[in-house]
Amino acid sequence: MKKIGLVGGTGPESTLMYYKELNAGIDETTGGKNMPEIAIESVNFRKAWELVSAGQNKELADYLSEKVHNLAAGGAEVISLTAVTMHMVFDAVEKNTGVSLVSIPQAVCKEAMKRGYKKVGLLGTMATMEQDFMKKDMQRAGIEVIVPAREGRELIAKRILEELELGIVKESTRQEFNAIIMDMQQAYGIEAVVLGCTEIPLLLNDENCVLPCLDSVAIHIERLKELALDEVL
């Protein structure tokens, strides 16, 4: 089995999900015979977020590249960033390190195509909703990607930063997110919603969301499992 390397800490709550689900999932898939070796390079979330907010993409890419280098040097073969927002510098990190990273946007795109969706909504941080790094793979595949109106984007970004990143999950916030999703459905006819921040699955899932969810964490974890187990199964 290949060793998994995670650039974590962006934020801590989603990193916990990755660690727990990769262990449990591979254990189950192998019939209780194997659990993965996982290395985590956890970044300073506050530092990373300041670089994102200031638009300092080069500095952010350099910071994340250092973590990827450390993982590769430690023997990790399946390496990924555990945050959608950090994919804003995905190409630069790959170029800096020479490491082929396991992309969240690409994994989500493949799943959306598999399900036959033609129009989806996208929730995430402000950078994820307003930039194209989470959208471009789906758009190239002929899938239209809709984001909330400005007011909705600001509310979602605020709730992610002030609540979900800290592990705070409120029913009132779930209702707010569902209302925004319903608005997009009524206005644009979206068929599903991409949970495009790795903390949003703390709040929404297929059971409590008004539309089917493309859970970026669950989808990405499945891809990591497949790659790690490639030589085992």
C-alpha positions as CSV (number, residue, x, y, z in Angstrom):
1,M,0.0,0.0,0.0
2,K,1.2,3.5,-0.8
3,K,1.8,5.9,2.0
4,I,-0.6,8.9,2.1
5,G,0.6,12.4,2.7
6,L,-1.8,15.2,3.7
7,V,-1.1,18.9,3.8
8,G,-3.5,19.6,6.7
9,G,-4.5,22.3,9.1
10,T,-6.6,24.3,6.7
11,G,-8.6,23.8,8.8
12,P,-8.1,21.3,11.6
13,E,-11.7,20.0,11.5
14,S,-11.5,18.8,8.0
15,T,-8.0,17.3,8.6
16,L,-9.5,15.2,11.3
17,M,-12.2,14.0,8.9
18,Y,-9.5,12.9,6.4
19,Y,-7.5,11.1,9.0
20,K,-10.4,9.2,10.5
21,E,-12.2,8.3,7.2
22,L,-9.0,7.2,5.4
23,N,-8.2,4.8,8.3
24,A,-11.7,3.5,8.7
25,G,-12.3,3.2,4.9
26,I,-9.2,1.3,4.1
27,D,-9.6,-0.9,7.1
28,E,-13.1,-1.8,5.8
29,T,-12.2,-2.1,2.2
30,T,-9.4,-4.6,3.0
31,G,-11.6,-6.6,5.4
32,G,-9.7,-5.5,8.5
33,K,-6.3,-6.5,7.1
34,N,-4.8,-3.1,6.4
35,M,-4.8,0.5,7.7
36,P,-2.8,3.2,5.9
37,E,0.4,4.9,6.8
38,I,-0.5,8.6,6.8
39,A,1.8,11.6,7.2
40,I,0.3,15.0,8.0
41,E,2.1,18.3,7.5
42,S,-0.2,20.7,9.4
43,V,0.2,24.3,8.4
44,N,-0.4,27.4,10.5
45,F,-4.0,28.1,9.4
46,R,-3.9,31.7,10.5
47,K,-0.7,32.3,8.4
48,A,-2.2,30.5,5.4
49,W,-5.5,32.4,5.6
50,E,-3.7,35.7,5.8
51,L,-1.8,34.9,2.6
52,V,-5.1,34.0,0.9
53,S,-6.8,37.2,2.1
54,A,-3.9,39.3,1.0
55,G,-3.7,37.7,-2.4
56,Q,-0.1,36.7,-1.8
57,N,-0.3,33.6,-4.0
58,K,3.4,33.2,-4.5
59,E,4.0,33.2,-0.8
60,L,1.2,30.8,-0.3
61,A,2.5,28.4,-3.0
62,D,5.9,28.6,-1.5
63,Y,4.6,27.8,2.0
64,L,2.5,24.8,0.8
65,S,5.3,23.6,-1.4
66,E,7.6,23.3,1.6
67,K,5.0,21.0,3.2
68,V,4.7,18.9,0.1
69,H,8.4,18.6,-0.1
70,N,8.5,17.3,3.5
71,L,5.8,14.7,2.8
72,A,7.6,13.4,-0.3
73,A,10.9,13.3,1.6
74,G,9.2,11.2,4.2
75,G,8.1,8.6,1.7
76,A,4.6,9.7,1.0
77,E,3.5,8.7,-2.6
78,V,-0.1,9.8,-2.6
79,I,-0.1,13.5,-1.6
80,S,-2.9,16.0,-1.5
81,L,-4.0,19.4,-0.1
82,T,-6.9,18.9,2.3
83,A,-8.6,22.2,1.6
84,V,-10.4,23.4,-1.6
85,T,-9.3,27.0,-1.1
86,M,-5.6,26.0,-1.2
87,H,-6.1,24.7,-4.7
88,M,-6.0,28.3,-5.9
89,V,-2.2,27.7,-6.0
90,F,-2.4,24.0,-7.0
91,D,-0.6,24.3,-10.3
92,A,2.2,26.4,-8.7
93,V,2.7,23.9,-5.9
94,E,3.0,21.0,-8.5
95,K,5.5,23.0,-10.5
96,N,7.5,24.0,-7.5
97,T,7.7,20.4,-6.1
98,G,7.5,18.2,-9.2
99,V,4.9,16.2,-7.2
100,S,1.7,15.1,-8.9
101,L,-1.0,16.0,-6.3
102,V,-4.4,14.4,-6.0
103,S,-6.8,17.2,-7.0
104,I,-10.1,17.9,-5.2
105,P,-11.7,19.8,-8.2
106,Q,-10.8,17.0,-10.6
107,A,-12.2,14.3,-8.3
108,V,-15.4,16.3,-7.8
109,C,-15.7,16.8,-11.6
110,K,-15.4,13.1,-12.3
111,E,-18.1,12.3,-9.8
112,A,-20.4,15.0,-11.2
113,M,-20.0,13.6,-14.7
114,K,-20.6,10.1,-13.4
115,R,-23.9,11.2,-11.9
116,G,-24.9,13.0,-15.1
117,Y,-25.3,16.5,-13.7
118,K,-25.4,19.4,-16.1
119,K,-25.9,22.3,-13.7
120,V,-24.6,22.5,-10.1
121,G,-24.4,25.1,-7.4
122,L,-21.1,25.8,-5.6
123,L,-20.7,26.7,-2.0
124,G,-17.3,27.6,-0.5
125,T,-15.0,30.3,0.7
126,M,-15.2,33.6,-1.1
127,A,-12.1,32.7,-3.1
128,T,-13.6,29.3,-4.1
129,M,-16.9,30.8,-5.2
130,E,-15.4,33.8,-7.0
131,Q,-12.3,32.4,-8.7
132,D,-12.3,29.6,-11.2
133,F,-10.0,26.8,-9.7
134,M,-13.0,24.8,-8.4
135,K,-15.1,25.5,-11.5
136,K,-12.8,25.0,-14.5
137,D,-12.7,21.2,-14.7
138,M,-16.5,21.0,-14.5
139,Q,-17.0,23.8,-17.0
140,R,-14.6,22.1,-19.5
141,A,-16.7,18.9,-19.0
142,G,-19.9,20.9,-20.0
143,I,-21.2,21.3,-16.5
144,E,-22.6,24.8,-15.7
145,V,-21.5,26.0,-12.2
146,I,-23.7,28.5,-10.4
147,V,-22.6,30.5,-7.3
148,P,-24.9,32.4,-4.9
149,A,-25.6,36.1,-5.2
150,R,-23.2,38.4,-3.5
151,E,-25.1,38.6,-0.2
152,G,-25.3,34.8,-0.1
153,R,-21.6,34.4,-0.8
154,E,-20.7,36.8,2.0
155,L,-22.9,35.0,4.5
156,I,-21.5,31.6,3.5
157,A,-17.9,32.8,3.7
158,K,-18.5,34.4,7.1
159,R,-20.1,31.2,8.6
160,I,-17.2,29.1,7.3
161,L,-14.6,31.3,8.9
162,E,-16.3,32.1,12.1
163,E,-18.1,28.8,12.8
164,L,-17.3,25.8,10.7
165,E,-13.5,26.3,10.8
166,L,-13.8,26.2,14.6
167,G,-16.0,23.1,14.6
168,I,-19.1,25.1,15.5
169,V,-22.3,23.7,13.8
170,K,-25.6,25.5,14.2
171,E,-29.0,24.6,13.0
172,S,-29.7,28.2,12.2
173,T,-26.7,28.2,9.8
174,R,-27.9,25.0,8.2
175,Q,-31.2,26.7,7.5
176,E,-29.4,29.7,6.0
177,F,-27.4,27.5,3.7
178,N,-30.4,25.6,2.6
179,A,-32.3,28.8,1.8
180,I,-29.5,30.0,-0.4
181,I,-29.4,26.6,-2.2
182,M,-33.2,26.8,-2.7
183,D,-32.8,30.3,-4.2
184,M,-30.2,29.0,-6.7
185,Q,-32.5,26.0,-7.6
186,Q,-35.5,28.3,-8.2
187,A,-33.5,30.9,-10.2
188,Y,-31.2,28.6,-12.2
189,G,-32.5,25.1,-11.9
190,I,-29.4,23.6,-10.3
191,E,-29.6,19.8,-9.8
192,A,-27.1,19.4,-7.0
193,V,-24.8,21.4,-4.8
194,V,-21.0,21.1,-4.5
195,L,-19.9,21.3,-0.9
196,G,-16.8,23.2,-2.1
197,C,-15.2,23.8,1.3
198,T,-13.9,20.9,3.3
199,E,-15.7,22.1,6.4
200,I,-19.2,22.4,4.9
201,P,-19.8,18.6,5.2
202,L,-19.8,19.2,9.0
203,L,-23.1,21.1,8.3
204,L,-24.7,19.6,5.2
205,N,-25.1,16.1,3.8
206,D,-27.6,14.3,1.6
207,E,-30.0,13.7,4.5
208,N,-30.4,17.3,5.6
209,C,-29.7,19.3,2.4
210,V,-32.6,20.3,0.1
211,L,-30.6,19.0,-2.9
212,P,-28.2,16.1,-3.5
213,C,-24.7,16.9,-2.4
214,L,-21.3,16.5,-4.1
215,D,-19.3,16.2,-0.9
216,S,-15.8,17.3,-1.8
217,V,-14.3,15.6,1.3
218,A,-16.0,12.2,0.8
219,I,-15.2,12.2,-3.0
220,H,-11.6,13.2,-2.5
221,I,-11.1,10.6,0.2
222,E,-12.5,7.9,-2.1
223,R,-9.9,8.9,-4.7
224,L,-7.1,8.8,-2.2
225,K,-8.2,5.4,-1.0
226,E,-8.2,4.1,-4.6
227,L,-4.7,5.4,-5.2
228,A,-3.2,4.2,-1.9
229,L,-4.7,0.7,-2.4
230,D,-3.8,0.4,-6.1
231,E,-1.1,-2.2,-5.4
232,V,-3.1,-4.1,-2.7
233,L,-6.5,-4.8,-4.3
